[in-house]
Amino acid sequence: MKRKGLILKIGILIFQGIFLLAATVFSIYSQDTRSYISPTPGEFPIVASTVFNNLIGPQKSDLTDIKESGFNLCMHSSTSERFEKLLENMEGTGLKLLPHNSSFLCTENSTEEEWTEKLSAFVNKFKNNPLIAGWEFNDEPQWRELPEMKKRYDLLRALDPNRFILLNLVGELDKKYTGPCKTLSEYLDSVQTYFNLNVWSSDLYPIWIRNNKFEVRYQNFYDDLEIFSKKAKESGIPMWAYCESMEYTAKHHSRPAGTLSYLSFEAFSALAYGAQGIVYWTYWMRPPTAIEHYLSALVDLEGNRTPAWYAAKSVNSQIRALEHVFLGAELIECVHTGNISLKRIIPSLQQFGPIEKLTNEEKGVLVSHLKNGAHNYLMIVNHDVLNKQKIHIVFRKAASVTQLKVSSSGKLTKNNVKSNKNITLLPGGYSIFEWK
C-alpha cells in the first residue's frame, strides 16, 4: 500500500513537472505579445534619424525643413534637456519624436539600481507628452549585451506599455552581433525570445565602394529583405527598413552620397517587400569619429540642404502619394529577373499576377505582388541604380490593369493599361500597377 502511494506521489510530481515545463515554454513564446503599435496611426512612418547638431541644439527652422522634405517622425539621441527644447520646437509642426537616451544602453560602470533610476526618470519625464511617438531603444545590439539589455527593455515596456519601441537589428550574420547563430533567421528567433519585438527593423545598406570599385550587394540586400519580410508574415509583426543617406569613408570601404536613384532603389525595394516604415540614416550630417569620416547627409553640419535632401523629398512625396498602397500592405510574392549575381533569379518572367510575360534588359527587375485589403498591386523596381532600363509587359487579357503614376509635385494619376505596355524605368526607379 505504501509503495502504491509512493508511486502515485511520484506520478503526480512528474505530471506537475511536465505541466510547469510546458507552461514555461508556452510563456516564452506568448508573453506580452501584442499587435503592432504604430507610432504614426493612419500615416506611413518616414523617419529622419539625427535631426539636429548636438553642439548647437535644436532649432525651429530645422524642423520646418524636416517636415517639408516629407518626414513625419524624428529620431535622435540626446539628453533630457535637449529633448525638452526639441519637443517645444516641434509644437505645431506635425512631427513626432522617437527619442533615445544613454539610460537605454548597457554600461559596465553602473549598478542596476543606478540605471533603473536613470531610465525611469527619463521615460517618466516624457511619456505623457503627445509628441512622443515611441522610443528608439537600441541600434545594432551586440550579442553579449542581450541578456542585460532585456532588463532595460522590460522596464521601458512596464513604464510605457502602450507605445512603439524600435530595436534595430543587423541585417546579416556577424559573430559580434549575431553570436553563435548559423542563420539570420535563427538570430531573429533568438532575439524575439528575449524582447518580444513589435517591429522587425534592419539596416543593411547595399551600395558601397570597396577597393575603389562601385558595388551593389544584391545578394545580401535581398536576403535581408526576404528573411525579415518572411518573419513579418509569420509573426504578424511588420518590417521596417533603413536607407543609407549619409556619405562616409571607413577603413575598408566607403558609402556614396545619397542620390535620387540610390534612395529610390533602397526605399522602393523595401516597400516592394512589404516594409511598413522607412528610416533615413541620417538626416543631419555627423561629426567624424575614430572609425568613420562623414562627408555629407541630407543636410550638412550647419543644417544647409544638400542635393540628397531634394532626392529624399522626391522619394518621400512619392511614398506619401502611394500611402494607400503601402500602408498595411501584405507581401504575396517577390521574384527577380535579369543576370545580376543573385540566387533564384530568372532571365525573364511569365505568368505572375496580371503578367502574361515580362521581358527586360540585362540587369533585370524586382517584381512584387502586394495586397492591401481587396486591392492587388504589381510593383516593378529597376535593379540598375546607374542606368535606365526598358521593359515590355504583356498583361493577361482577363486582367483589368491601371497604372499609378506620381508627378514631381506628388500628384497621383491613374491610367488604364492595354494588354501591352512599354516602360522605361529610371535608374533605381519603379513602376506600380493595380489590377482586378
RALINRA-V277131 format. One record per residue. N is the residue number from 1. RES is the residue in one small letter. SS is DSSP state (@ for helix, = for strand, . for the rest). PHI is phi in degrees with one decimal (* if undefined). OMEGA is omega in whole degrees, -180 to 180 (none if undefined). Layout:
n,res,ss,phi,omega
N,RES,SS,PHI,OMEGA
N,RES,SS,PHI,OMEGA
//
This chain:
n,res,ss,phi,omega
1,m,.,*,179
2,k,@,-62.8,-179
3,r,@,-65.7,179
4,k,@,-63.4,179
5,g,@,-65.1,179
6,l,@,-65.0,179
7,i,@,-61.2,179
8,l,@,-62.3,179
9,k,@,-62.2,179
10,i,@,-62.5,179
11,g,@,-60.8,179
12,i,@,-63.8,180
13,l,@,-63.6,179
14,i,@,-63.6,179
15,f,@,-59.9,179
16,q,@,-62.4,180
17,g,@,-64.3,179
18,i,@,-64.0,180
19,f,@,-61.5,-179
20,l,@,-65.2,178
21,l,@,-63.5,179
22,a,@,-62.3,180
23,a,@,-65.3,179
24,t,@,-65.4,179
25,v,@,-60.8,179
26,f,@,-60.5,-177
27,s,@,-66.5,179
28,i,@,-61.2,-175
29,y,@,-94.8,-178
30,s,@,-122.9,-174
31,q,.,-62.6,170
32,d,.,53.6,178
33,t,.,-70.6,-177
34,r,.,-152.7,175
35,s,.,-77.0,-178
36,y,.,-60.7,177
37,i,.,-100.9,-177
38,s,.,-70.7,175
39,p,.,-76.3,180
40,t,.,-135.3,-176
41,p,.,-52.8,179
42,g,.,82.6,178
43,e,.,-127.8,175
44,f,.,-76.4,-178
45,p,=,-72.9,172
46,i,=,-124.2,-166
47,v,=,-108.0,171
48,a,=,-96.6,180
49,s,=,-93.5,-175
50,t,.,66.7,-169
51,v,.,-113.5,171
52,f,.,-158.5,177
53,n,.,-79.3,-176
54,n,.,-64.1,178
55,l,.,-78.0,-178
56,i,.,-98.0,-176
57,g,.,97.3,-176
58,p,.,-73.0,178
59,q,.,-118.9,-180
60,k,@,-59.1,-178
61,s,@,-64.5,178
62,d,@,-61.8,-178
63,l,@,-69.5,176
64,t,@,-62.1,178
65,d,@,-65.1,-180
66,i,@,-62.9,179
67,k,@,-64.7,-179
68,e,@,-62.2,-178
69,s,.,-84.4,169
70,g,.,101.2,179
71,f,.,-85.2,173
72,n,.,-124.5,178
73,l,=,-130.4,173
74,c,=,-110.6,178
75,m,=,-132.0,-175
76,h,=,-153.5,176
77,s,=,-117.4,-178
78,s,.,-165.8,-179
79,t,.,-95.4,178
80,s,@,-57.9,-177
81,e,@,-63.8,-180
82,r,@,-68.4,178
83,f,@,-67.8,176
84,e,@,-59.0,-180
85,k,@,-67.0,-180
86,l,@,-61.7,-180
87,l,@,-64.9,176
88,e,@,-62.0,-180
89,n,@,-73.5,-178
90,m,@,-77.7,-180
91,e,.,-54.0,176
92,g,.,82.3,-179
93,t,.,-87.1,-174
94,g,.,85.7,178
95,l,.,-91.3,172
96,k,=,-127.3,-169
97,l,=,-126.8,167
98,l,=,-113.0,-177
99,p,=,-83.8,173
100,h,=,-125.2,-179
101,n,.,-131.8,-178
102,s,@,-60.3,179
103,s,@,-66.6,178
104,f,@,-78.5,-174
105,l,.,-84.9,175
106,c,.,-83.9,178
107,t,.,-120.5,-174
108,e,.,-73.7,-174
109,n,.,-99.0,178
110,s,.,-122.5,178
111,t,.,-79.2,179
112,e,@,-61.5,179
113,e,@,-64.0,-178
114,e,@,-67.9,-177
115,w,@,-72.3,176
116,t,@,-62.3,179
117,e,@,-65.1,-178
118,k,@,-67.9,-179
119,l,@,-64.8,-179
120,s,@,-62.0,-180
121,a,@,-63.0,-179
122,f,@,-65.7,-177
123,v,@,-66.7,-179
124,n,@,-63.2,-179
125,k,@,-68.5,-172
126,f,@,-116.0,-169
127,k,.,-65.8,179
128,n,.,-92.1,179
129,n,.,-80.9,-177
130,p,.,-65.5,178
131,l,.,-82.6,174
132,i,=,-82.5,-178
133,a,=,-88.8,-176
134,g,=,162.5,-174
135,w,=,-134.5,169
136,e,=,-88.2,-171
137,f,=,-75.5,-177
138,n,=,-161.2,180
139,d,=,-123.0,178
140,e,.,51.2,179
141,p,.,-65.5,176
142,q,.,-79.1,-176
143,w,@,-56.5,-177
144,r,@,-66.2,-178
145,e,@,-84.2,-169
146,l,@,-58.4,-179
147,p,@,-59.5,-180
148,e,@,-70.4,-179
149,m,@,-65.6,180
150,k,@,-57.6,180
151,k,@,-61.7,179
152,r,@,-68.6,179
153,y,@,-62.0,179
154,d,@,-64.1,178
155,l,@,-66.3,178
156,l,@,-59.6,179
157,r,@,-65.4,180
158,a,@,-68.7,-180
159,l,@,-72.7,-177
160,d,.,-141.9,-170
161,p,.,-71.3,-172
162,n,.,-109.5,178
163,r,.,-116.9,177
164,f,=,-64.1,174
165,i,=,-127.2,180
166,l,=,-101.7,171
167,l,=,-119.0,-176
168,n,=,-88.2,-174
169,l,=,-113.1,174
170,v,.,-68.7,-175
171,g,.,-101.9,178
172,e,.,-153.8,-177
173,l,.,-64.9,176
174,d,.,-155.5,-171
175,k,@,-53.0,180
176,k,@,-60.6,-175
177,y,@,-105.8,-174
178,t,@,-104.9,173
179,g,.,57.3,-176
180,p,.,-82.3,-176
181,c,.,-62.0,-177
182,k,.,-87.5,180
183,t,.,-135.7,177
184,l,@,-65.6,178
185,s,@,-62.8,177
186,e,@,-62.1,178
187,y,@,-61.9,-179
188,l,@,-63.7,177
189,d,@,-62.1,-179
190,s,@,-64.7,179
191,v,@,-62.5,-177
192,q,@,-65.8,177
193,t,@,-67.3,176
194,y,@,-78.9,-162
195,f,@,-113.8,-174
196,n,.,46.5,-175
197,l,.,-61.3,171
198,n,.,-109.8,171
199,v,.,-160.3,172
200,w,=,-95.0,-176
201,s,=,-131.7,179
202,s,=,-145.1,-175
203,d,.,-140.6,176
204,l,.,-87.4,-178
205,y,.,-99.1,-171
206,p,.,-85.8,-171
207,i,=,-102.8,180
208,w,=,-152.5,176
209,i,=,-122.1,-179
210,r,=,-131.3,-176
211,n,.,53.6,180
212,n,.,62.0,-179
213,k,=,-120.5,177
214,f,=,-70.6,-176
215,e,=,-147.8,170
216,v,=,-111.6,-177
217,r,.,-85.4,-175
218,y,@,-59.2,-174
219,q,@,-60.4,-179
220,n,@,-62.2,-176
221,f,@,-62.8,-177
222,y,@,-74.9,173
223,d,@,-59.4,-180
224,d,@,-60.4,-179
225,l,@,-63.5,-178
226,e,@,-66.8,-178
227,i,@,-70.0,180
228,f,@,-66.9,179
229,s,@,-68.7,177
230,k,@,-65.1,177
231,k,@,-63.4,179
232,a,@,-61.1,-179
233,k,@,-67.9,-178
234,e,@,-67.1,-172
235,s,@,-96.1,-174
236,g,.,76.6,179
237,i,.,-104.0,-174
238,p,.,-68.5,-180
239,m,=,-105.9,169
240,w,=,-114.6,179
241,a,=,-139.4,180
242,y,=,-101.6,171
243,c,=,-114.9,178
244,e,=,-83.2,-179
245,s,.,-121.7,178
246,m,.,-119.1,177
247,e,=,-83.4,178
248,y,=,-158.9,174
249,t,=,-120.6,176
250,a,.,-129.2,-173
251,k,.,-64.1,-173
252,h,.,-113.9,-180
253,h,.,-161.2,175
254,s,=,-143.6,178
255,r,=,-116.7,179
256,p,.,-75.9,176
257,a,.,-63.9,179
258,g,.,-66.4,175
259,t,.,-120.9,179
260,l,@,-59.2,-177
261,s,@,-70.1,-180
262,y,@,-66.8,-178
263,l,@,-66.5,178
264,s,@,-63.4,180
265,f,@,-58.2,-178
266,e,@,-68.9,-176
267,a,@,-66.8,-174
268,f,@,-77.8,171
269,s,@,-65.7,178
270,a,@,-63.2,179
271,l,@,-64.5,177
272,a,@,-64.2,176
273,y,.,-91.1,174
274,g,.,94.0,-180
275,a,.,-56.0,-179
276,q,.,-112.7,175
277,g,=,-166.9,179
278,i,=,-125.3,179
279,v,=,-115.8,175
280,y,=,-95.6,176
281,w,=,-115.2,-1
282,t,.,-125.7,175
283,y,.,-80.0,-178
284,w,=,-97.7,177
285,m,.,-62.6,-179
286,r,.,-104.5,173
287,p,.,-65.4,-178
288,p,.,-65.7,175
289,t,.,-116.4,-179
290,a,.,-68.7,-176
291,i,.,-113.5,-179
292,e,.,-135.5,178
293,h,=,-108.7,-176
294,y,=,-84.7,-174
295,l,=,-113.7,178
296,s,=,-166.4,173
297,a,.,-149.0,179
298,l,.,-67.5,169
299,v,=,-128.1,-179
300,d,.,-83.6,-176
301,l,.,-61.5,179
302,e,.,-92.8,179
303,g,.,90.2,179
304,n,.,-78.2,179
305,r,=,-64.8,175
306,t,.,-109.0,176
307,p,@,-55.7,179
308,a,@,-65.3,178
309,w,@,-60.5,-179
310,y,@,-69.5,176
311,a,@,-64.8,179
312,a,@,-63.2,179
313,k,@,-60.2,179
314,s,@,-63.8,179
315,v,@,-61.9,-178
316,n,@,-64.3,-180
317,s,@,-65.3,178
318,q,@,-70.1,177
319,i,@,-61.5,-180
320,r,@,-61.7,-179
321,a,@,-66.8,-179
322,l,.,-105.5,-177
323,e,@,-57.7,180
324,h,@,-66.2,176
325,v,@,-82.6,-170
326,f,@,-86.0,-175
327,l,.,-70.8,-179
328,g,.,87.1,-178
329,a,.,-68.4,176
330,e,=,-114.6,176
331,l,=,-77.2,176
332,i,=,-94.2,-179
333,e,=,-162.3,177
334,c,=,-132.9,175
335,v,=,-135.3,180
336,h,=,-130.9,176
337,t,=,-120.1,176
338,g,.,112.2,-178
339,n,.,-126.1,175
340,i,.,-67.9,-180
341,s,.,-72.2,-174
342,l,.,-158.4,174
343,k,.,-70.4,175
344,r,.,54.9,178
345,i,.,-120.5,-178
346,i,=,-120.9,-178
347,p,.,-62.0,179
348,s,.,-146.2,-169
349,l,=,-120.5,174
350,q,=,-136.6,173
351,q,=,52.4,177
352,f,=,-133.9,-179
353,g,.,55.5,179
354,p,.,-84.5,-174
355,i,=,-84.7,170
356,e,=,-83.2,179
357,k,=,-158.0,176
358,l,=,-130.1,174
359,t,=,-117.0,-174
360,n,.,-140.6,175
361,e,.,-84.0,-168
362,e,.,-56.6,-174
363,k,.,-69.1,179
364,g,.,81.6,-171
365,v,=,-141.8,167
366,l,=,-90.1,179
367,v,=,-124.9,-173
368,s,=,-128.9,172
369,h,=,-108.8,176
370,l,=,-109.6,176
371,k,=,-126.1,179
372,n,=,-134.9,-174
373,g,.,64.5,180
374,a,.,-90.1,-174
375,h,=,-100.9,176
376,n,=,-109.1,-178
377,y,=,-128.7,175
378,l,=,-110.8,-178
379,m,=,-122.6,-179
380,i,=,-125.8,-177
381,v,=,-120.9,179
382,n,=,-69.7,175
383,h,.,-66.3,-173
384,d,.,-83.8,-180
385,v,.,-92.7,-177
386,l,.,-111.1,-173
387,n,.,-134.1,171
388,k,.,-66.8,178
389,q,=,-143.7,178
390,k,=,-93.3,175
391,i,=,-129.8,178
392,h,=,-126.8,-178
393,i,=,-120.0,169
394,v,=,-109.5,180
395,f,=,-88.1,176
396,r,.,-61.6,-176
397,k,.,-62.0,-177
398,a,.,-79.1,-176
399,a,.,-85.0,174
400,s,.,-101.4,-169
401,v,=,-113.3,177
402,t,=,-124.9,176
403,q,=,-91.3,177
404,l,=,-103.5,-180
405,k,=,-126.4,178
406,v,=,-116.0,180
407,s,.,-75.6,179
408,s,.,-63.0,179
409,s,.,-88.5,178
410,g,.,91.6,-180
411,k,.,-86.8,-179
412,l,=,-93.7,174
413,t,=,-125.8,180
414,k,=,-126.4,-179
415,n,=,-132.8,176
416,n,=,-66.7,-176
417,v,=,-115.0,175
418,k,.,-78.3,-173
419,s,.,-67.0,180
420,n,=,-117.9,-178
421,k,=,-144.2,171
422,n,=,-99.3,-177
423,i,=,-133.0,171
424,t,=,-110.2,179
425,l,=,-84.9,175
426,l,.,-68.0,176
427,p,.,-55.0,-178
428,g,.,67.6,-174
429,g,.,-87.4,-174
430,y,=,-144.2,170
431,s,=,-140.7,-174
432,i,=,-136.3,-177
433,f,=,-133.6,170
434,e,=,-112.7,179
435,w,=,-142.7,177
436,k,.,-121.5,none
//
